[in-house]
Amino acid sequence: MAQRFPLLPFLLLCLFSSASIIAHQHEDSTTQTMEDFSGYPIHEPHSSIQNFASSSLSVDTESLQNQIDELATFSDTPAPSVTRILYTDKDVLARRYIKNLMGISGLSVREDAVGNIFGSWDGYEPNLPAVATGSHIDAIPYSGKYDGVVGVLGAIEAINSLKRSGFKPRRSLEIILFTSEEPTRFGIGCLGSRLLAGSEVLVKALQTTVDGQNKSFLDAARAAGYAKDQDDLSSVFLRKGSYSAFVELHIEQGPILEEEGISIGIVTAIAAPASIKVEFEGNGGHAGAVLMPNRNDAGLAAAELALAVEKHVLESGSIDTVGTVGILELHPGAINSIPSKSHLEIDTRDIDEQRRNNVIEKIYQSAIKVEKDRGVRLSEFKIVNQDPPALSDKSITEAMEAASKELNLPHKLMISRAYHDSLFMARVSPMGMIFIPCYKGYSHKPEEYASHQDIANGVKVLALTLAKLSLN
């Protein structure tokens, strides 16, 4: 005997199924219209690195170069130079320009108390630690338009490229624009990333730090719209592990890649920098009236110490040890007056921390000897900073190498002798850096230049590296 199927529940089931199909078809149609209009997927499927083709990555080089050129117009000196100093009007306008580009790219934007800017693209597992990238846009006086900028605008374009390809990150991707990588205004390099890395010493120092016009750091920050009700800047600190990885794209700032015809540099270590301030005081006097045997010349004391810096660096026995006397000032600074005071600022760095520290100790001993031999007073010998080196994380260098190979780009392992925000981000998360060639290795001067193709190569390697790291 056949079993009778209840008619009413059957009809209701059919009606519900038909309505669901119609609603799904309508949703698909609406989604398709939104995707066609925006150019980006709305409901993206979860990606895997196995089914993600590097060939799907494209870089809008014309738009990116236009952005680099436009950002360069926010400068206090005329083109082709760029001068963009922390918290000045031009710096604030440039920050606004970057935030606008982040918004156009669909990133959620926030800022901290000192103006580090974050643009985030949520992954499909947003509770996992994000993968971060970024650099800086401040520029020393009369410099170029690529230093740092390639790592910020290039990061935005890398995310745009991933979005155009249909990629969806598992871990969120976050771009960071770091505040004041250059030490121009307050004498503190990598100010924003040092704070993110939790420098209590810097927080304390910034309470009393002033610029050359005697304006305090906090007053300058507030004038730019930051640190509004805060004297304690520890709110900026990131806990260790806040990011699963940090990758910075940067021009090499040296000639190696260009000379060897290599597209990509994969940084294995960042040299440890140290800065020293030295002052001598002598008697001064009239350039004609005071005889040579009777002089206590602070200027010659400074010159002798500058030569000692070179001597001790060369004696280290390593090509990775470098030293520079970047500032030497004499008082009163008149051609017919014997200098009564001299001021030097010395930069020395090495990938080997102990070797660098040995050089610093030798410089100090030479300063004491100069004081005694020349009858002057060593009124200051201050180590301003003495940072350890940073090693790139193996998993990140491997991801960068794999990305370069997939893109058929020649690459090499190398160290960075210039320091970058990555040096301090290494204290927060595993770190890596991507270098691209720049013309004759020029940097910190108007002739600084990176070609469209080299920038596009760097952006593609960055994008693919971020994709790999986000899916881990």
PAMAR-676122 format. One line per field, with one value per residue (C-alpha): y, x, z; residue number from 1. Coordinates in pm, whole numbers. Last residue first. Layout:
# residues N
yy = [Y	...] $
xx = [X	...] $
zz = [Z	...] $
firo = [NUM	...] $
This chain:
# residues 472
yy = [3146	3300	3660	3577	3446	3737	3991	3834	3846	4213	4305	4122	4295	4637	4588	4493	4793	5023	4879	4916	5276	5367	5478	5823	6036	6333	6574	6446	6218	5920	5832	5467	5542	5555	5344	4967	4797	4670	4444	4429	4168	4159	3920	4128	4407	4442	4392	4698	4894	4812	4803	5179	5208	5211	5251	4975	4732	4380	4173	3857	3868	3881	3821	3850	3558	3657	3315	3344	3687	3567	3261	3481	3719	3428	3281	3618	3629	3279	3350	3664	3960	4036	4366	4555	4698	5069	5310	5646	5993	5889	6214	6348	6705	6974	6822	7118	7241	7222	7068	6747	6689	6745	6558	6259	6262	6276	5989	5776	5848	5757	5432	5352	5419	5191	4911	4962	4911	4586	4474	4549	4365	4486	4813	5178	5512	5857	6151	6494	6755	7090	7333	7624	7903	7902	8145	8457	8620	8400	8425	8125	8223	7931	7630	7365	7015	6795	6471	6324	5979	5628	5290	4929	4678	4680	4511	4540	4765	4982	5162	5279	5387	5599	5768	5867	5987	6222	6382	6401	6603	6837	6895	6978	7205	7398	7419	7598	7636	7874	7996	7817	7959	8327	8514	8855	8765	8528	8723	8504	8169	8009	7652	7452	7114	6957	6602	6449	6077	5872	5492	5271	4890	4761	4602	4231	3979	4224	4074	4294	4279	4365	4277	4442	4421	4796	4879	4639	4755	5134	5240	5398	5057	5199	5067	4811	4721	4388	4331	3994	3832	4174	4267	4003	4227	4480	4807	5134	5452	5488	5538	5899	6045	6419	6358	6581	6660	6440	6513	6788	6941	7221	6949	6767	7090	7174	6821	6829	7160	7469	7608	7722	7446	7185	7099	6776	6806	6562	6381	6238	6049	5885	5812	5625	5427	5296	5059	4937	5168	5452	5361	5326	5683	5843	5659	5911	6154	6489	6689	6838	6640	6296	6123	5839	6105	5944	5604	5548	5198	4975	4687	4352	4139	3770	3541	3777	3778	3784	3882	4005	4363	4342	4215	4498	4757	4612	4643	4995	5104	4944	5121	5454	5386	5197	5406	5719	5609	5761	5828	6206	6341	6553	6928	6931	6586	6415	6284	6020	5704	5325	5059	4692	4491	4135	4116	3914	3681	3818	3934	3580	3671	3949	4314	4572	4828	5174	5291	5638	5711	6062	6099	6011	5734	5749	5547	5454	5173	5078	5086	5199	5545	5565	5485	5747	6007	5913	5960	6310	6411	6307	6519	6819	6774	6744	7058	7251	7136	6845	6664	6820	6781	6911	6779	6887	6885	7102	7402	7381	7357	7051	6906	6896	6564	6397	6481	6328	6006	5993	6041	5764	5529	5619	5551	5231	5071	4741	4408	4079	3797	3642	3566	3309	3236	2876	2737	3052	2991	3243	3247	3350	3722	3854	4211	4159	4483	4698	4914	4927	4573	4439	4626	4500	4143	4166	4284	4003	3740	3872	3857	3499	3410	3567	3380	3049	3106	3194	2878	2665	2820	2761	2400	2333	2492	2275	1959	2057	2096	1771	1514	1219	908	583	336	0] $
xx = [4992	4751	4852	5221	5179	4960	5196	5487	5290	5206	5562	5714	5466	5533	5909	5881	5655	5910	6190	5981	5880	6245	6381	6535	6729	6879	6722	6945	6888	6949	7167	7262	7363	6990	6791	6756	6479	6509	6260	6275	6184	6057	5917	5714	5733	6109	6169	5947	6243	6490	6202	6166	6486	6861	7103	7364	7102	7234	7207	7052	7014	6736	6666	6292	6104	5779	5759	6129	6085	5783	5976	6265	6030	5857	6194	6305	5984	6021	6386	6308	6530	6801	6810	7115	7126	7068	7312	7139	7242	7586	7703	8057	8028	8255	8581	8797	9087	9462	9539	9708	9483	9147	9265	9357	9013	8844	9064	8950	8587	8643	8804	8499	8265	8471	8447	8070	8054	8246	8016	7702	7808	7590	7781	7711	7871	7717	7902	7771	8038	8027	8317	8375	8634	8709	8992	8835	8923	8704	8407	8211	8181	8175	8237	7993	8069	7774	7777	8094	8048	8149	8116	8182	8051	8381	8534	8888	8787	9092	8903	8641	8908	9094	8782	8668	9022	9005	8691	8863	9150	8909	8715	9033	9135	8811	8846	9182	9381	9640	9965	10209	10024	10044	9728	9711	9616	9319	9197	9091	8940	9011	8895	8574	8508	8170	8073	7736	7729	7484	7476	7334	7316	7310	6993	7004	6893	6754	6624	6736	6530	6592	6960	7171	7490	7557	7190	7159	7483	7453	7316	6996	6831	6486	6239	5960	5904	5765	5621	5498	5250	5162	5073	5325	5502	5254	5233	5312	5134	4941	5287	5272	5212	5157	4820	4522	4580	4881	4815	4650	4958	4975	4944	5251	5455	5356	5444	5782	5869	5947	6295	6347	6605	6360	6270	6265	6149	5858	5997	6279	6039	5855	6192	6322	5998	6061	5771	5830	5551	5749	6065	5850	5724	6060	6256	6541	6550	6727	6408	6354	6569	6584	6424	6181	5942	5600	5552	5288	5168	4978	4776	4677	4425	4506	4317	4358	4117	4267	4043	4334	4209	4216	4572	4680	4505	4689	5021	4923	4877	5211	5384	5246	5398	5719	5791	5753	6026	6299	6141	6092	6444	6626	6669	6602	6527	6206	5904	5708	5769	5743	5474	5386	5190	5053	4772	4753	4451	4113	4037	4000	3844	4098	4028	4214	4367	4524	4732	4883	5154	5060	5206	4887	4777	4600	4319	4212	3989	4108	3881	4145	3986	4025	4396	4440	4269	4487	4795	4687	4605	4954	5101	4898	5022	5383	5347	5212	5503	5456	5779	5976	5907	6180	6177	6415	6322	6136	6124	6172	5909	5751	5407	5465	5649	5317	5194	5498	5473	5098	5155	5414	5159	4890	5125	5260	4918	5063	4914	4906	4720	5051	5121	4843	4653	4524	4805	4829	4475	4197	3862	3588	3519	3173	3205	3471	3637	3579	3331	3053	3090	3115	2801	2608	2727	2620	2272	2235	2361	2124	1832	1923	1948	1606	1451	1605	1493	1139	1119	1242	991	699	803	832	491	334	486	373	15	-1	90	253	30	227	150	0] $
zz = [714	462	540	501	146	37	197	8	-318	-270	-166	-461	-693	-539	-574	-939	-1006	-838	-1051	-1366	-1298	-1234	-897	-849	-597	-785	-532	-250	50	-177	-475	-522	-880	-967	-722	-714	-513	-156	27	406	669	1026	1288	1534	1792	1850	1476	1430	1565	1288	1038	1088	889	941	656	633	511	456	140	-5	-381	-638	-1006	-1076	-1229	-1049	-884	-793	-635	-433	-310	-201	-20	157	255	388	593	738	825	1023	940	1194	1379	1505	1858	1916	2078	2096	2206	2330	2491	2507	2631	2776	2654	2759	2547	2614	2277	2393	2693	2523	2213	2435	2598	2257	2136	2431	2342	1977	2090	2307	2014	1789	2045	2055	1679	1706	1988	1787	1470	1180	1208	1265	1351	1335	1489	1578	1640	1821	1854	2087	2114	1743	1660	1505	1174	952	1189	1314	1681	1739	1514	1396	1269	1173	972	1118	968	1068	900	1002	747	554	856	992	1279	1206	929	1180	1428	1171	1031	1380	1459	1160	1305	1646	1497	1322	1643	1834	1546	1591	1969	1926	2247	2104	2255	2024	1720	1818	1918	1748	1393	1436	1742	2034	2124	2461	2396	2454	2293	2232	2126	2039	1953	1748	1722	1451	1442	1086	950	869	604	350	27	-260	-578	-942	-983	-1255	-1047	-1053	-994	-701	-537	-568	-226	-98	-155	-227	26	78	443	570	919	1041	1283	1417	1775	1879	2129	2265	2078	2253	2137	2465	2620	2504	2850	2803	2644	2586	2221	2149	1780	1572	1406	1667	1930	1798	1787	2146	2259	2086	2247	2044	2118	1757	1702	1831	2191	2392	2755	2778	2473	2684	2911	2622	2459	2763	2787	2434	2359	2003	1882	2039	1849	1534	1562	1645	1379	1414	1707	1658	1711	1366	1125	1288	985	1051	1175	1214	1054	787	865	621	763	614	802	831	593	301	5	-344	-634	-849	-830	-450	-448	-679	-462	-162	-343	-457	-96	-6	-296	-172	170	90	-221	-3	237	18	-324	-346	-304	-44	-5	372	522	411	602	411	615	577	548	591	845	863	1115	1438	1411	1520	1165	1026	690	657	723	515	751	712	1009	1060	1319	1421	1771	1964	1729	1395	1233	881	756	409	105	-143	-158	219	203	-67	155	450	231	119	476	583	304	421	779	660	450	749	965	1205	1107	823	453	224	-132	-405	-775	-705	-471	-93	182	20	-37	-413	-369	-281	-631	-800	-598	-666	-1038	-1028	-870	-1123	-1414	-1261	-1210	-1092	-1194	-1004	-1182	-1291	-925	-947	-625	-626	-407	-196	-78	-97	81	-159	-194	-126	-258	-527	-646	-957	-768	-1028	-1163	-807	-701	-1008	-946	-584	-687	-941	-698	-431	-676	-771	-404	-336	-629	-516	-157	-267	-476	-186	55	-185	-248	124	188	-82	71	419	288	85	347	157	148	178	-102	0] $
firo = [472	471	470	469	468	467	466	465	464	463	462	461	460	459	458	457	456	455	454	453	452	451	450	449	448	447	446	445	444	443	442	441	440	439	438	437	436	435	434	433	432	431	430	429	428	427	426	425	424	423	422	421	420	419	418	417	416	415	414	413	412	411	410	409	408	407	406	405	404	403	402	401	400	399	398	397	396	395	394	393	392	391	390	389	388	387	386	385	384	383	382	381	380	379	378	377	376	375	374	373	372	371	370	369	368	367	366	365	364	363	362	361	360	359	358	357	356	355	354	353	352	351	350	349	348	347	346	345	344	343	342	341	340	339	338	337	336	335	334	333	332	331	330	329	328	327	326	325	324	323	322	321	320	319	318	317	316	315	314	313	312	311	310	309	308	307	306	305	304	303	302	301	300	299	298	297	296	295	294	293	292	291	290	289	288	287	286	285	284	283	282	281	280	279	278	277	276	275	274	273	272	271	270	269	268	267	266	265	264	263	262	261	260	259	258	257	256	255	254	253	252	251	250	249	248	247	246	245	244	243	242	241	240	239	238	237	236	235	234	233	232	231	230	229	228	227	226	225	224	223	222	221	220	219	218	217	216	215	214	213	212	211	210	209	208	207	206	205	204	203	202	201	200	199	198	197	196	195	194	193	192	191	190	189	188	187	186	185	184	183	182	181	180	179	178	177	176	175	174	173	172	171	170	169	168	167	166	165	164	163	162	161	160	159	158	157	156	155	154	153	152	151	150	149	148	147	146	145	144	143	142	141	140	139	138	137	136	135	134	133	132	131	130	129	128	127	126	125	124	123	122	121	120	119	118	117	116	115	114	113	112	111	110	109	108	107	106	105	104	103	102	101	100	99	98	97	96	95	94	93	92	91	90	89	88	87	86	85	84	83	82	81	80	79	78	77	76	75	74	73	72	71	70	69	68	67	66	65	64	63	62	61	60	59	58	57	56	55	54	53	52	51	50	49	48	47	46	45	44	43	42	41	40	39	38	37	36	35	34	33	32	31	30	29	28	27	26	25	24	23	22	21	20	19	18	17	16	15	14	13	12	11	10	9	8	7	6	5	4	3	2	1] $
